[in-house]
Amino acid sequence: MATPLSHPSPSPLRTVAVIGLGTMGTGIAEVLARAGREVIGVDISAAQAARCASALEASTARAVARGRLSEEERAGLLARVRTSTDLSAVAGADLVIEVAPESYEIKQQIFRELDAVVRPETILATGTNALSVTRLAAGSARPERVLGLHFFNPAPAMKLVEVVSSVLTAPQAVAAVTDLAVELGKEPVAVGDRPGFVADGLLFGYLNQAAAMYEARYASREDIDAAMRLGCGLPMGPLALLDLIGVDTARTVLDAMYAESRDRLHAPAPILKQLSEAGLTGRKAGRGFYTYAAPGSAEVVPDALTPAAGGTGAQGRTVRSVGVAGSGTMASGIAEVFAKAGYDVILAARTEEKAEAAKSRIGKSLSRSVAKGRLTEEAAAGILDRIVPAGSYEAFADVDLAVEAIAEDLDVKRQLFQALDKVCKPGAVLATTTSSLPVVACARATSRPQDVIGMHFFNPAPAMKLVEVVRTVLTGEDVHATVREVCARIGKHPVDCGDRAGFIVNALLFPYLNNAVKMVEEHYATLDDIDAAMKLGGGYPMGPFELLDVVGLDVSLAIEKVLHREFRDPGLAPAPLLEHLVAAGCLGRKTGRGFREYARR
């Protein structure tokens, strides 16, 4: 069970050694020195030790320039760090943190040598996120003093630290290291020993699926990354993140996770092995999924896979007027987006009253924008005037683009597309906003499947920049070009994908959410621990359980079932706990109770 820990008493760990002075080791050394610890940095490479010292000088100089450190504080910090290539230099340390390469052989050798060097009371910590802490502890002469201390990169900025106990670890050692983490300004979470722990246990499965999606040529690397940044608010796309972490490191973590779980979602995608063995390990090598200006550089440069600026070259159709079918939140939001971009919009629902209510909702949204100074009253009035409510889809007779935004029910959508086929003029583009149903089923309900495409907007449509453009095998090139041109005009970022369950975002997001539920089912971690770990360790704007309660557990379960049915992967089967909560009517915020309870409005 993962438990957030904090202790008010000062930690006795005053002198700390860091073994391995790469990016992570250097960052940990800086964090320790900033908190007043004496730091001994050790690396087998004198050049790497020198690079560590230079990096600390540079980072502290930046801190002074930004007013975060005084010159006196900087001098004191640098004086507290000394580096060496000799492991015996750590003899006086109270705590040793190893961040050597992810290899049992290397780490176990370090622990054996430390046993002969350090004092009996010294605590030994491994920075692994992939290997068994228990196995490393068992090879030490002091297993009760061995634990895991998993920082996140970049260590000075990331708040989360996972404190990992094996079955052999003494509680006093855990308490001492947890005290230290708190004094370092971190938020420690105590977890048990299994590969990936909490944050990486969820993160790497998601990264692996993104790599497999790219390898299958379902979507481009740029579109996969843009989809997850813009659709989920993540700081980086999964493929860019794999390049930052290191493709070889990701493969090692996934190998360890698969060895324990035997879950196919953790079996490393073959492309990870191919890139690793070719030496294309990401930023550190100058090339991975992307190509970089130089090894270690963050600057992405064009390569043979970079999309051409001009797109496909197909000529799109002219779109002057748009019909939006539906009266719910998505329909009104989409109608607002089109009207703001200057399109004449017909907002049609099953009754005139529903259409008028949807237009009224748009009016309130525009009024809020006026109140916040984002629109003038004149501009808001002009936008609202461009929206004409209608109680029948017959009003779509002259629109150039018809966008369906009704309930996620395939039979209902098919009936609507049959109606649109009869009503809309020849050459009109027919789009569905479905997030999980087959677009081709809507297309086949018409006599013009070449004119049908998916335009998956994200909620709230006026704010979210992403649109997944979903082509079926029957969609015309000119229809695809039309929709991409329209996306540009309405200020959205289009990403291309094929017609399969979940498209990009939901196909990557919902297995991650499902795995978080399984983690709770297995009593490995609590809701609060998992949410904190993903926000603090992964940079997610919301934890998985916060997000599930916002999305709706019934909606989430429906998407999980669609994904499981499509891909037939046992790892995608909905977690029983999710099914039980839905059966009990606990659907999230909208019912006042989901994974958490909420005050009734």
C-alpha positions in Angstrom: 0.0 0.0 0.0 1.4 3.4 -0.9 1.2 6.0 1.8 2.3 9.6 1.8 4.6 10.2 4.7 6.0 13.2 6.4 7.8 13.6 9.7 8.5 16.9 11.5 11.8 15.8 13.1 15.1 16.9 11.3 16.7 14.1 9.3 20.0 12.8 10.6 21.2 12.3 7.1 23.6 15.2 6.8 26.2 13.8 4.4 24.8 12.1 1.3 26.8 10.4 -1.5 25.5 10.2 -5.1 26.9 7.4 -7.2 26.5 8.0 -11.0 26.8 11.6 -12.1 24.7 11.6 -15.3 21.8 13.9 -15.7 19.8 12.4 -12.8 22.7 12.1 -10.4 23.8 15.7 -11.1 20.2 16.9 -10.5 19.9 15.0 -7.2 23.3 16.4 -6.1 22.0 19.9 -6.7 18.8 19.2 -4.8 20.8 17.9 -1.8 23.3 20.8 -1.8 20.5 23.4 -2.0 19.0 21.8 1.1 22.3 22.3 3.0 23.6 18.7 2.7 27.3 17.8 2.2 27.3 15.9 -1.1 29.9 13.5 -2.3 29.5 12.7 -6.0 31.2 9.6 -7.4 31.5 8.4 -11.0 33.9 6.0 -12.6 34.5 8.6 -15.3 36.6 11.6 -14.4 35.2 13.4 -17.4 31.6 12.8 -16.2 32.5 14.0 -12.7 33.9 17.2 -14.3 30.7 17.6 -16.4 28.7 17.3 -13.2 30.7 20.1 -11.6 30.3 22.3 -14.7 26.6 21.6 -14.8 26.2 22.6 -11.2 28.1 25.8 -11.8 26.0 26.7 -14.8 22.6 25.9 -13.2 23.5 27.9 -10.0 24.7 30.8 -12.1 21.3 30.8 -13.9 19.6 30.7 -10.5 21.6 33.8 -9.4 20.7 35.6 -12.6 17.0 34.9 -12.0 17.2 36.1 -8.4 16.6 32.7 -6.9 20.0 32.5 -5.2 22.4 35.1 -3.9 26.1 34.9 -4.9 26.9 34.0 -1.3 24.4 31.1 -1.3 25.7 29.9 -4.6 29.3 29.8 -3.3 28.1 27.9 -0.2 26.2 25.4 -2.4 29.1 24.7 -4.7 31.4 24.3 -1.7 29.2 21.6 -0.3 29.7 19.4 -3.4 32.8 17.4 -4.0 33.4 14.8 -6.7 35.6 11.8 -7.0 36.2 8.7 -9.1 37.0 6.6 -6.0 34.2 4.8 -4.2 36.1 5.0 -0.9 35.3 8.7 -0.8 31.8 7.9 0.4 33.0 6.2 3.6 31.6 8.9 5.9 28.2 9.2 4.2 25.0 8.8 6.1 23.1 7.9 3.0 24.3 6.7 -0.4 22.1 7.0 -3.5 23.1 5.1 -6.5 21.8 6.2 -9.9 24.0 3.9 -12.0 22.8 2.3 -15.3 19.7 0.0 -15.0 21.6 -3.3 -14.7 21.5 -5.8 -11.9 25.1 -6.7 -12.5 26.3 -3.1 -12.2 24.1 -2.1 -9.2 24.9 -5.3 -7.3 28.6 -4.8 -7.8 28.2 -1.2 -6.4 26.3 -2.5 -3.4 28.9 -5.2 -2.7 31.7 -2.6 -2.8 29.7 -0.2 -0.6 29.3 -2.9 2.1 33.1 -2.9 2.5 33.3 0.9 2.6 30.5 2.6 4.5 29.6 2.5 8.2 27.1 -0.2 9.5 24.4 2.5 10.1 24.6 4.0 6.6 21.5 3.7 4.5 21.9 2.5 0.9 19.3 3.7 -1.7 18.9 2.7 -5.3 17.4 5.1 -7.8 16.1 2.3 -10.0 12.6 2.5 -11.5 12.8 -0.8 -13.2 14.7 -3.3 -11.1 13.7 -5.2 -8.0 14.8 -3.4 -4.8 14.3 -6.7 -3.0 16.7 -8.5 -5.2 19.3 -5.7 -4.8 18.8 -5.7 -1.1 19.2 -9.4 -0.8 22.7 -9.2 -2.4 23.8 -6.7 0.3 25.3 -7.5 3.7 22.7 -5.1 5.2 19.4 -5.7 3.4 17.5 -4.0 6.2 19.3 -0.7 5.3 18.6 -0.9 1.6 15.6 0.8 -0.1 14.6 2.6 -3.2 14.6 6.4 -3.6 13.1 7.3 -7.0 13.5 10.9 -8.1 12.0 12.2 -11.3 13.7 14.1 -14.1 14.6 16.9 -13.8 15.2 16.3 -10.1 15.5 20.0 -9.1 12.0 20.7 -10.6 10.0 17.6 -10.0 8.3 17.4 -6.6 7.6 13.7 -6.4 9.9 11.1 -4.7 8.9 7.5 -4.4 10.3 5.8 -1.3 10.4 2.1 -2.0 10.5 -0.6 0.7 11.3 -4.2 0.2 10.1 -6.9 2.6 13.5 -6.6 4.2 13.7 -2.9 4.8 13.7 -1.6 8.3 10.9 1.0 9.1 13.5 3.3 10.6 15.4 3.5 7.3 12.2 4.4 5.5 11.4 7.1 8.1 14.8 8.7 7.9 14.8 8.9 4.1 11.2 10.2 4.1 12.2 12.9 6.5 15.0 13.9 4.2 12.7 14.0 1.2 10.4 16.4 3.0 13.4 18.6 4.0 14.4 18.6 0.3 11.1 20.2 -0.5 9.8 17.0 -2.1 6.5 15.1 -1.7 7.4 11.6 -0.7 5.1 8.6 -1.4 6.0 5.3 0.2 5.4 2.3 -2.1 6.0 -1.4 -2.3 8.6 -3.0 -4.5 7.3 -3.7 -8.0 8.6 -2.6 -11.4 7.7 1.0 -12.3 6.2 1.7 -8.8 3.2 4.1 -9.1 4.1 6.8 -11.6 6.3 4.8 -14.1 4.1 1.8 -13.6 1.3 3.8 -15.3 3.4 6.0 -17.5 5.4 3.4 -19.3 2.4 1.3 -20.4 1.0 4.4 -22.0 4.4 5.2 -23.7 4.6 1.7 -24.9 1.2 1.8 -26.5 2.1 5.1 -28.2 5.3 3.5 -29.7 3.2 0.6 -30.9 0.7 3.0 -32.5 3.5 4.8 -34.3 5.1 1.5 -35.4 1.8 0.4 -36.9 1.7 3.6 -39.0 -1.7 4.4 -37.6 -0.6 8.1 -37.1 2.5 10.1 -37.5 4.8 10.8 -34.6 3.9 14.5 -34.8 0.2 13.8 -34.7 0.4 11.3 -31.8 2.4 13.8 -29.7 0.2 16.8 -30.6 -2.9 14.8 -29.8 -1.8 13.9 -26.3 -0.5 17.4 -25.6 -3.6 19.2 -26.9 -6.2 16.6 -26.1 -5.0 15.8 -22.5 -3.0 18.9 -21.5 0.2 16.9 -21.1 3.5 18.8 -21.1 5.1 16.5 -23.7 3.8 14.0 -26.3 4.7 10.3 -25.6 7.2 9.9 -28.3 9.1 13.1 -27.5 9.0 11.9 -23.8 10.5 8.5 -24.8 13.3 10.3 -26.5 13.9 12.4 -23.4 13.8 9.4 -21.0 15.9 7.3 -23.4 14.5 4.6 -25.6 16.8 2.0 -24.1 15.8 3.0 -20.6 12.1 2.6 -21.5 12.7 -0.8 -23.0 14.5 -1.9 -19.8 11.6 -0.7 -17.6 9.0 -2.3 -19.8 10.9 -5.6 -19.8 10.9 -5.6 -16.0 7.2 -4.7 -15.9 6.3 -7.5 -18.4 8.3 -10.0 -16.5 6.1 -9.5 -13.5 2.7 -8.7 -15.0 2.8 -10.8 -18.3 0.4 -8.1 -19.5 0.8 -7.6 -23.3 0.4 -3.9 -22.8 3.8 -4.0 -21.0 5.6 -6.1 -23.6 8.0 -3.7 -25.2 7.0 -2.6 -28.7 9.5 -4.1 -31.2 10.4 -0.6 -32.4 11.9 0.1 -29.0 14.3 -2.8 -29.4 15.1 -1.8 -33.0 15.9 1.8 -32.0 17.9 0.7 -28.9 20.0 -1.8 -30.8 20.7 0.7 -33.5 22.0 3.2 -30.9 19.1 5.6 -31.7 18.2 6.0 -28.0 16.7 9.5 -28.1 18.0 13.0 -27.2 21.2 11.7 -25.7 22.2 10.0 -29.0 20.9 12.9 -31.2 18.3 10.6 -32.7 15.4 8.4 -31.6 11.8 8.9 -32.7 12.9 12.4 -33.7 16.2 13.8 -34.9 18.0 16.4 -32.8 20.5 19.1 -33.6 23.2 17.3 -31.7 23.5 14.6 -29.1 22.0 15.9 -25.9 20.2 18.7 -27.6 16.5 19.4 -27.2 16.2 21.0 -30.6 14.3 18.9 -33.1 15.5 19.2 -36.7 13.7 18.1 -39.8 14.5 14.6 -41.2 13.1 12.3 -43.8 9.9 11.6 -41.8 9.1 15.3 -41.2 5.7 16.1 -42.9 5.8 18.4 -45.9 4.5 21.9 -45.2 1.9 21.8 -48.0 0.0 18.7 -46.8 -1.4 16.2 -49.3 -1.8 18.6 -52.2 -5.5 17.6 -52.7 -7.9 20.5 -53.4 -10.6 21.0 -50.7 -14.2 21.9 -51.3 -15.6 25.4 -50.5 -17.3 25.6 -47.2 -19.3 28.8 -46.4 -22.1 27.5 -44.3 -22.2 24.8 -41.6 -25.0 22.7 -40.1 -24.5 21.3 -36.5 -26.9 18.5 -35.5 -27.6 18.2 -31.8 -28.6 20.3 -28.8 -26.2 19.2 -26.1 -23.0 20.7 -24.7 -20.8 19.5 -27.6 -23.2 20.6 -30.3 -23.6 24.1 -28.9 -19.8 24.4 -28.3 -19.1 23.3 -31.9 -21.7 25.7 -33.3 -20.0 28.6 -31.2 -16.6 27.7 -32.7 -17.8 27.8 -36.3 -19.8 31.1 -35.7 -16.7 32.7 -34.1 -14.7 31.8 -37.2 -17.2 33.6 -39.4 -19.3 30.7 -40.7 -23.1 30.9 -41.0 -24.3 28.1 -38.8 -27.6 26.3 -38.6 -28.0 24.6 -35.3 -30.7 21.9 -35.7 -32.2 19.7 -33.1 -35.2 17.4 -32.9 -37.5 20.3 -31.8 -37.4 24.0 -32.2 -37.3 24.4 -28.3 -34.2 22.3 -28.0 -32.4 24.2 -30.7 -33.4 27.5 -29.1 -32.1 26.3 -25.7 -28.8 25.3 -27.3 -28.5 28.8 -28.9 -29.3 30.3 -25.5 -26.4 28.3 -24.0 -24.1 29.8 -26.6 -25.4 33.2 -25.7 -24.4 32.6 -22.0 -21.0 31.4 -23.1 -20.4 34.5 -25.2 -21.6 36.7 -22.3 -19.0 35.1 -20.1 -16.3 35.9 -22.7 -17.5 39.5 -22.8 -17.4 39.7 -19.0 -13.8 38.5 -19.1 -12.8 41.0 -21.7 -12.2 38.4 -24.4 -15.0 39.7 -26.7 -16.8 43.0 -27.2 -20.5 43.1 -26.9 -20.8 43.9 -30.6 -18.6 40.9 -31.5 -20.6 38.6 -29.3 -23.9 39.8 -30.8 -22.5 39.3 -34.3 -21.5 35.7 -33.5 -24.9 34.9 -32.1 -26.6 36.4 -35.1 -24.7 34.0 -37.3 -26.4 31.0 -35.6 -29.9 30.1 -36.7 -31.8 27.5 -34.7 -33.9 24.9 -36.4 -36.3 22.2 -35.3 -35.7 20.0 -38.3 -32.7 18.7 -40.2 -34.4 19.8 -43.4 -32.8 23.1 -42.7 -29.4 21.6 -43.8 -30.5 21.5 -47.4 -27.9 24.2 -48.5 -25.0 23.7 -46.0 -21.6 22.8 -47.3 -20.6 20.9 -44.1 -22.9 19.0 -41.8 -21.5 18.1 -38.4 -23.3 15.5 -36.3 -22.9 15.9 -32.5 -25.7 13.8 -31.0 -25.6 10.9 -28.5 -23.0 8.1 -28.7 -25.4 5.5 -30.0 -24.6 3.9 -33.3 -28.2 3.2 -34.3 -29.2 6.8 -33.6 -26.2 8.1 -35.6 -27.0 5.8 -38.5 -30.5 7.1 -38.7 -29.3 10.7 -38.7 -26.8 10.0 -41.5 -29.6 8.4 -43.5 -31.6 11.6 -43.0 -28.6 13.8 -43.9 -28.0 11.8 -47.0 -31.5 12.7 -48.2 -31.5 16.3 -47.1 -28.0 17.6 -47.8 -27.0 18.8 -51.3 -24.6 16.8 -53.5 -21.0 17.7 -52.5 -21.7 18.5 -48.9 -19.3 17.0 -46.4 -20.9 14.9 -43.7 -18.9 14.7 -40.4 -19.5 12.8 -37.2 -18.0 13.9 -33.9 -18.0 10.4 -32.4 -15.2 9.6 -30.0 -15.5 5.8 -30.0 -17.9 4.5 -32.7 -16.9 3.4 -36.2 -17.1 6.3 -38.7 -17.5 3.9 -41.6 -20.8 2.6 -40.1 -22.1 6.2 -40.4 -20.7 6.4 -43.9 -22.4 3.2 -45.0 -25.7 4.5 -43.9 -25.5 7.0 -46.8 -25.3 6.7 -50.6 -22.1 8.8 -50.5 -19.6 7.2 -48.1 -16.8 9.1 -49.8 -18.2 12.4 -48.4 -18.2 11.1 -44.8 -15.4 11.8 -42.3 -14.8 12.0 -38.5 -14.2 15.3 -36.8 -13.7 14.5 -33.1 -13.8 17.7 -31.1 -12.8 17.8 -27.5 -14.8 19.2 -24.6 -15.2 22.1 -24.1 -15.0 22.7 -27.9 -14.4 26.5 -27.7 -11.4 26.0 -25.5 -9.8 22.8 -26.7 -7.5 23.1 -29.7 -7.5 19.5 -30.9 -9.6 17.9 -33.6 -9.0 14.3 -34.6 -9.7 14.0 -38.3 -10.8 10.4 -38.9 -10.7 9.0 -42.4 -12.3 5.7 -43.4 -11.1 3.6 -46.2 -13.9 5.2 -48.3 -13.3 8.9 -47.5 -12.3 11.0 -50.5 -9.0 12.9 -50.5 -10.8 16.1 -51.2 -13.1 15.6 -48.2 -10.0 15.1 -46.0 -8.4 18.2 -47.4 -11.6 20.2 -46.9 -11.8 19.3 -43.2 -8.2 20.1 -42.6 -8.7 23.5 -44.2 -11.8 24.1 -42.1 -9.8 23.2 -38.9 -7.2 25.7 -39.8 -9.9 28.4 -40.3 -11.6 27.7 -37.0 -8.2 27.8 -35.1 -8.0 24.1 -34.3 -5.1 21.7 -34.7 -6.0 18.7 -36.8 -4.4 15.3 -36.4 -4.9 12.5 -38.9 -5.9 9.0 -37.9 -7.6 6.0 -39.2 -11.1 4.7 -38.3 -10.5 2.4 -35.4 -11.7 2.4 -31.8 -10.4 5.3 -29.6 -8.6 7.0 -32.5 -5.4 8.5 -30.9 -6.3 10.1 -27.6 -8.9 7.7 -26.2 -6.9 4.7 -27.3 -3.9 5.9 -25.3 -5.7 7.6 -22.4 -8.3 5.0 -21.3 -6.0 2.0 -20.9 -3.9 4.2 -18.6 -7.0 5.2 -16.6 -8.0 1.5 -16.5 -4.6 0.5 -15.2 -4.8 3.1 -12.4 -8.1 1.5 -11.3 -6.4 -2.0 -11.3 -3.6 -0.6 -9.1 -6.2 0.4 -6.5 -8.0 -2.9 -6.9 -4.7 -4.7 -6.1 -4.3 -2.5 -2.9 -0.9 -1.3 -4.2 -1.7 2.4 -3.9 -4.5 4.7 -2.8 -6.5 7.1 -5.0 -4.7 10.1 -3.5 -1.2 8.5 -3.9 -1.9 7.7 -7.5 -3.3 11.1 -8.4 -0.5 12.9 -6.6 2.1 10.6 -8.3 0.8 11.4 -11.8 0.5 15.1 -11.3 3.8 15.5 -9.5 5.8 12.8 -11.3 4.3 12.9 -14.7 3.2 16.5 -15.1 -0.5 15.5 -15.7 -3.0 18.3 -15.1 -5.3 15.9 -13.3 -4.7 12.6 -11.6 -6.4 9.6 -13.2 -9.2 9.4 -10.6 -9.9 13.1 -10.7 -10.2 12.7 -14.5 -12.4 9.6 -14.4 -14.9 11.4 -12.1 -15.0 14.4 -14.4 -15.4 12.3 -17.6 -18.0 10.1 -16.0 -17.4 6.5 -15.0 -20.2 5.3 -17.3 -18.6 7.1 -20.3 -15.2 5.7 -19.4 -16.5 2.1 -19.0 -18.3 2.4 -22.4 -15.0 3.5 -24.1 -13.1 0.7 -22.3 -15.6 -1.9 -23.6 -15.2 -0.6 -27.1 -11.4 -0.7 -27.0 -11.5 -4.2 -25.5 -14.0 -5.4 -28.2 -12.0 -3.9 -31.0 -8.5 -5.0 -30.0 -9.3 -8.3 -28.1 -6.5 -7.7 -25.7 -7.1 -9.1 -22.2 -5.1 -6.2 -20.8 -7.8 -3.8 -22.1 -10.7 -5.6 -20.2 -12.4 -3.0 -18.0 -11.3 -3.2 -14.3 -14.1 -4.9 -12.3 -14.0 -2.0 -9.8 -15.0 0.4 -12.6 -17.9 -1.9 -13.6 -19.1 -2.3 -10.0 -19.2 1.5 -9.4 -21.1 2.1 -12.6 -23.6 -0.7 -11.7 -24.1 1.1 -8.3 -24.9 4.3 -10.0 -21.6 6.0 -8.8 -20.8 7.8 -12.1 -18.6 10.6 -10.9 -19.2 14.3 -10.3 -22.5 14.3 -12.2 -24.0 11.9 -9.6 -22.1 13.3 -6.5 -20.1 10.1 -6.1 -17.6 8.2 -8.2 -14.2 7.3 -6.9 -14.7 10.2 -4.5 -17.7 11.9 -3.0 -18.7 15.4 -4.0 -21.0 18.1 -2.5 -24.4 18.1 -4.1 -25.2 21.3 -6.0 
